[in-house]
Amino acid sequence: MKQRISIICTILMMVLLVVGCGPTQTGTTGATRQVTDGTGVAVTVPSEPKRIVPIAASTEDIVLSLVDPSRVAAVGTVVNNVPEASAKVEKHVKATAESILSVQPDLVLVPNWMSPDAIGEMRNMQIPVYVYKTPTTVEEAKAVIHEIAGLLHASDEAMIASMDADLKTVEDIANKHSGERPLVAFYTQFGLTGGKGSTFDDMTKYLKVNNAAAQLGLGPFDNGTREDLIKANPDIIIIPSVDYTSDGITPAAAEQLYSDPALQGVKAIANRRVYLVDSSQVMSYSQFMTRAMVSMAQNIYSK
């Protein structure tokens, strides 16, 4: 009888060793806690994640500025604002469940603009995913940084202080201007953009300028045409430093606008007031967005 019980116990132990404790969250070890993400979903995360995968360049900006690269399991392939820290992360992944699963993450951070199907697929594979709400204002960006810092058990004080210092610089530059607010257009490869409710629209409030796209009634996801740019007749045109195409990254050039015959009547063209701003900063919703604002303020109020 004792021998029979011993055999049964041995079999049970072998089953437990093979099966483990059932499907657990990939890469999660040690103490965990439950948090609610930006979409209202309860997520179990490590108390101090050590195999983080940040999805999207702005997420990488934030994460790699908060923690040592040794705590990051992989990054993507899009250019971000922290190249030195990114270079210390060996693995690169695509934003797919299979690719991310390959690095055994204990926490994946994604913005809510990512496809719900892709997020669902990751969760079905027991990948711990925290979705944050994409910020559209400077204050919302600060809140997201603070939110992510809390998740990673890191301090965001230096990052927020740096943003506040940038905003003070922008304010000081703008306050030296006593004339009418200049009309500024944000013009990209897709046309006149940055309408009402967009991140750029929020930036213009700090810059103390009028937003050409918003004045034409464009929204945050609208793209105006060249004819809209002519109609707006801005004092200043801001363009991102590079264009992103299927063939890769192409440097932008103000000369393309200066040489366009149809734009010769636009004030910004006639007065040669087209300025480039770092694409990775101005298109970001991380702490680097305020660096772009300083650059824009310096150009806008240079004359």
C-alpha positions as CSV (number, residue, x, y, z in Angstrom):
1,M,0.0,0.0,0.0
2,K,2.8,2.4,1.0
3,Q,4.6,1.6,-2.3
4,R,1.4,2.3,-4.2
5,I,1.0,5.7,-2.5
6,S,4.6,6.5,-3.2
7,I,4.1,5.8,-6.9
8,I,1.0,8.0,-7.0
9,C,2.9,10.9,-5.3
10,T,5.8,10.5,-7.7
11,I,3.4,10.7,-10.7
12,L,1.7,13.8,-9.3
13,M,5.0,15.5,-8.8
14,M,6.1,14.7,-12.3
15,V,2.8,16.1,-13.7
16,L,3.3,19.3,-11.7
17,L,6.8,19.7,-13.0
18,V,5.7,19.3,-16.6
19,V,2.5,21.4,-16.3
20,G,3.9,23.9,-13.8
21,C,1.3,26.3,-12.4
22,G,-0.7,26.6,-15.7
23,P,-0.4,29.6,-18.1
24,T,1.5,32.4,-16.3
25,Q,2.4,35.9,-17.5
26,T,5.5,35.6,-19.7
27,G,8.7,36.5,-17.9
28,T,7.0,37.6,-14.7
29,T,9.0,36.6,-11.6
30,G,9.0,37.7,-7.9
31,A,6.4,40.0,-6.3
32,T,3.5,41.3,-8.5
33,R,0.7,43.8,-8.1
34,Q,-2.5,44.5,-9.9
35,V,-3.0,47.9,-11.6
36,T,-5.6,49.4,-13.9
37,D,-4.3,50.7,-17.2
38,G,-5.4,53.6,-19.3
39,T,-8.2,51.6,-20.9
40,G,-9.6,50.4,-17.6
41,V,-8.2,46.9,-17.8
42,A,-6.8,45.3,-14.7
43,V,-3.2,44.1,-15.4
44,T,-0.9,42.1,-13.1
45,V,2.6,43.6,-13.3
46,P,5.9,42.9,-11.5
47,S,6.6,45.3,-8.5
48,E,9.8,46.2,-10.3
49,P,9.8,45.1,-14.0
50,K,13.2,43.9,-15.3
51,R,12.3,42.8,-18.9
52,I,10.4,45.8,-20.2
53,V,9.4,46.2,-23.8
54,P,8.3,49.8,-24.7
55,I,6.3,50.0,-27.9
56,A,6.6,53.2,-30.0
57,A,9.4,55.8,-30.1
58,S,7.8,58.1,-27.5
59,T,7.4,55.1,-25.1
60,E,11.1,54.3,-25.6
61,D,12.0,57.9,-24.9
62,I,10.3,57.8,-21.6
63,V,11.3,54.3,-20.4
64,L,15.0,54.6,-21.3
65,S,15.1,58.0,-19.6
66,L,13.6,56.5,-16.4
67,V,15.5,53.2,-16.0
68,D,18.8,51.6,-16.9
69,P,18.9,49.9,-20.3
70,S,19.6,46.6,-18.6
71,R,16.0,46.6,-17.5
72,V,14.8,46.8,-21.1
73,A,14.4,43.5,-23.0
74,A,14.0,45.1,-26.4
75,V,13.2,48.2,-28.4
76,G,11.7,48.8,-31.8
77,T,13.3,49.9,-35.1
78,V,12.0,53.5,-35.4
79,V,14.3,56.4,-34.5
80,N,13.8,57.8,-31.0
81,N,15.4,60.6,-29.0
82,V,17.6,58.3,-26.8
83,P,20.0,56.6,-29.3
84,E,22.8,56.1,-26.8
85,A,20.6,54.3,-24.3
86,S,18.9,52.4,-27.1
87,A,22.3,51.1,-28.4
88,K,22.7,49.3,-25.1
89,V,19.6,47.2,-25.7
90,E,20.6,44.2,-27.8
91,K,17.2,43.0,-29.0
92,H,14.9,44.7,-31.5
93,V,11.3,43.6,-32.0
94,K,8.3,44.4,-34.1
95,A,4.9,45.3,-32.6
96,T,3.6,41.8,-33.0
97,A,2.7,39.2,-30.4
98,E,5.1,36.6,-31.8
99,S,8.1,39.1,-32.0
100,I,7.5,40.4,-28.5
101,L,7.0,37.0,-27.0
102,S,10.4,36.0,-28.3
103,V,12.2,38.2,-25.7
104,Q,10.1,37.0,-22.7
105,P,9.0,40.4,-21.4
106,D,7.6,40.9,-17.9
107,L,5.9,44.2,-19.0
108,V,5.0,45.6,-22.3
109,L,4.0,49.3,-22.5
110,V,1.9,50.4,-25.5
111,P,0.0,53.6,-26.4
112,N,-3.8,53.3,-26.9
113,W,-3.5,54.1,-30.6
114,M,-2.2,50.5,-31.2
115,S,-4.6,48.1,-32.7
116,P,-7.0,46.5,-30.1
117,D,-6.6,43.3,-32.0
118,A,-2.8,43.3,-31.6
119,I,-3.2,44.1,-27.9
120,G,-5.7,41.3,-27.5
121,E,-3.5,38.8,-29.3
122,M,-0.6,39.7,-26.9
123,R,-2.8,39.2,-23.9
124,N,-4.1,35.9,-25.2
125,M,-0.5,34.7,-25.3
126,Q,-0.2,35.7,-21.6
127,I,2.0,38.7,-22.4
128,P,1.6,41.3,-19.6
129,V,0.4,44.5,-21.5
130,Y,-0.2,47.9,-20.0
131,V,-2.0,50.3,-22.3
132,Y,-1.6,54.0,-21.6
133,K,-3.7,56.8,-23.0
134,T,-1.8,58.8,-25.7
135,P,-1.3,62.4,-24.5
136,T,-2.3,65.3,-26.7
137,T,-1.1,68.1,-24.4
138,V,2.0,69.0,-22.6
139,E,0.3,68.4,-19.2
140,E,-1.1,65.1,-20.3
141,A,2.5,64.1,-21.4
142,K,3.7,64.9,-17.9
143,A,0.9,62.8,-16.4
144,V,1.8,59.8,-18.7
145,I,5.5,60.1,-17.7
146,H,4.5,60.1,-14.0
147,E,2.2,57.1,-14.6
148,I,4.9,55.1,-16.3
149,A,7.5,56.0,-13.7
150,G,5.2,54.6,-11.0
151,L,4.8,51.4,-13.0
152,L,8.6,51.0,-13.3
153,H,9.3,52.0,-9.7
154,A,11.4,54.9,-11.0
155,S,11.6,58.7,-10.3
156,D,10.4,61.2,-12.9
157,E,11.4,64.3,-11.0
158,A,14.4,65.2,-13.2
159,M,12.4,64.6,-16.4
160,I,9.5,66.8,-15.3
161,A,11.9,69.5,-14.0
162,S,13.6,69.5,-17.5
163,M,10.3,70.0,-19.2
164,D,9.3,72.8,-16.9
165,A,12.7,74.5,-17.5
166,D,12.0,74.3,-21.3
167,L,8.5,75.8,-20.8
168,K,10.0,78.6,-18.8
169,T,12.5,79.3,-21.6
170,V,9.7,79.3,-24.2
171,E,7.7,81.7,-22.0
172,D,10.6,84.1,-21.6
173,I,11.3,84.1,-25.3
174,A,7.6,84.7,-26.2
175,N,7.2,87.4,-23.6
176,K,9.9,89.5,-25.2
177,H,7.7,89.9,-28.3
178,S,5.3,92.9,-28.0
179,G,3.6,92.8,-31.4
180,E,0.7,90.9,-32.7
181,R,0.8,87.1,-32.4
182,P,2.3,85.6,-35.5
183,L,0.3,83.1,-37.5
184,V,2.2,79.8,-37.7
185,A,1.5,76.8,-39.9
186,F,2.8,73.3,-39.3
187,Y,3.3,71.8,-42.7
188,T,4.4,68.1,-43.2
189,Q,4.6,65.6,-46.0
190,F,0.9,65.1,-45.6
191,G,0.0,68.8,-45.9
192,L,-1.2,71.4,-43.4
193,T,-1.7,69.7,-40.1
194,G,-1.7,70.2,-36.3
195,G,-5.4,71.4,-36.2
196,K,-7.5,72.1,-33.2
197,G,-7.1,69.6,-30.4
198,S,-3.7,68.3,-31.6
199,T,-0.5,68.3,-29.8
200,F,0.8,71.1,-32.0
201,D,-2.3,73.1,-31.2
202,D,-1.4,72.8,-27.5
203,M,2.2,73.8,-28.2
204,T,1.0,77.1,-29.9
205,K,-0.6,78.2,-26.6
206,Y,2.8,78.1,-24.9
207,L,4.5,79.7,-27.9
208,K,1.9,82.5,-27.9
209,V,1.2,82.2,-31.6
210,N,-2.0,81.6,-33.7
211,N,-2.4,78.2,-35.3
212,A,-3.1,78.4,-39.0
213,A,-4.6,74.9,-39.2
214,A,-7.0,75.6,-36.3
215,Q,-8.1,78.9,-37.7
216,L,-9.1,77.1,-40.9
217,G,-11.2,74.7,-38.9
218,L,-9.0,71.6,-39.2
219,G,-9.1,69.0,-36.5
220,P,-6.4,67.0,-34.9
221,F,-6.4,64.3,-37.6
222,D,-7.1,66.5,-40.6
223,N,-4.6,67.3,-43.3
224,G,-5.1,70.5,-45.3
225,T,-3.9,70.9,-48.9
226,R,-1.4,73.3,-50.4
227,E,-4.4,75.5,-51.3
228,D,-5.3,75.6,-47.6
229,L,-1.8,76.8,-46.9
230,I,-2.1,79.5,-49.4
231,K,-5.5,80.5,-48.0
232,A,-4.1,80.6,-44.4
233,N,-1.2,82.8,-45.6
234,P,0.9,82.2,-42.4
235,D,3.7,84.4,-41.2
236,I,5.8,81.4,-40.4
237,I,5.9,77.8,-41.6
238,I,7.3,75.0,-39.4
239,I,8.3,71.7,-41.1
240,P,9.6,68.5,-39.6
241,S,13.3,67.9,-40.4
242,V,12.6,64.6,-42.2
243,D,9.9,62.8,-44.2
244,Y,9.0,59.2,-43.4
245,T,8.3,57.1,-46.6
246,S,8.2,53.5,-47.5
247,D,11.7,53.9,-48.8
248,G,13.0,55.1,-45.4
249,I,13.8,58.6,-44.1
250,T,14.2,61.5,-46.4
251,P,15.7,64.9,-45.2
252,A,13.2,67.7,-45.6
253,A,14.3,71.1,-47.1
254,A,12.7,74.5,-46.9
255,E,13.9,75.1,-50.5
256,Q,11.1,72.8,-51.7
257,L,8.6,75.4,-50.5
258,Y,10.6,78.5,-51.4
259,S,10.9,77.3,-55.0
260,D,7.2,76.4,-55.4
261,P,5.7,78.9,-57.8
262,A,2.2,78.6,-56.3
263,L,3.4,79.6,-52.9
264,Q,5.2,82.8,-53.8
265,G,2.4,85.0,-52.4
266,V,2.5,83.4,-49.0
267,K,4.0,85.7,-46.4
268,A,6.2,83.0,-44.9
269,I,7.7,82.2,-48.3
270,A,8.1,85.8,-49.4
271,N,9.9,86.6,-46.1
272,R,11.8,83.3,-46.1
273,R,10.4,82.3,-42.8
274,V,10.3,78.5,-43.1
275,Y,12.0,76.7,-40.3
276,L,12.9,73.0,-39.7
277,V,12.4,71.4,-36.3
278,D,13.7,68.0,-35.3
279,S,11.1,65.5,-36.4
280,S,11.7,63.0,-33.6
281,Q,11.1,65.8,-31.1
282,V,8.2,67.7,-32.6
283,M,6.3,64.5,-33.5
284,S,6.9,63.1,-30.0
285,Y,4.6,63.1,-27.0
286,S,7.5,62.4,-24.6
287,Q,9.6,64.8,-22.6
288,F,11.4,65.8,-25.8
289,M,8.3,67.7,-27.1
290,T,9.3,70.7,-25.0
291,R,12.8,70.6,-26.6
292,A,11.0,71.1,-29.9
293,M,9.0,74.0,-28.4
294,V,12.2,75.8,-27.4
295,S,13.6,75.3,-30.9
296,M,10.4,76.7,-32.5
297,A,10.3,79.7,-30.1
298,Q,13.8,80.6,-31.0
299,N,13.0,80.6,-34.7
300,I,9.6,82.2,-34.4
301,Y,10.9,85.2,-32.4
302,S,14.3,85.4,-34.2
303,K,13.2,88.5,-36.1
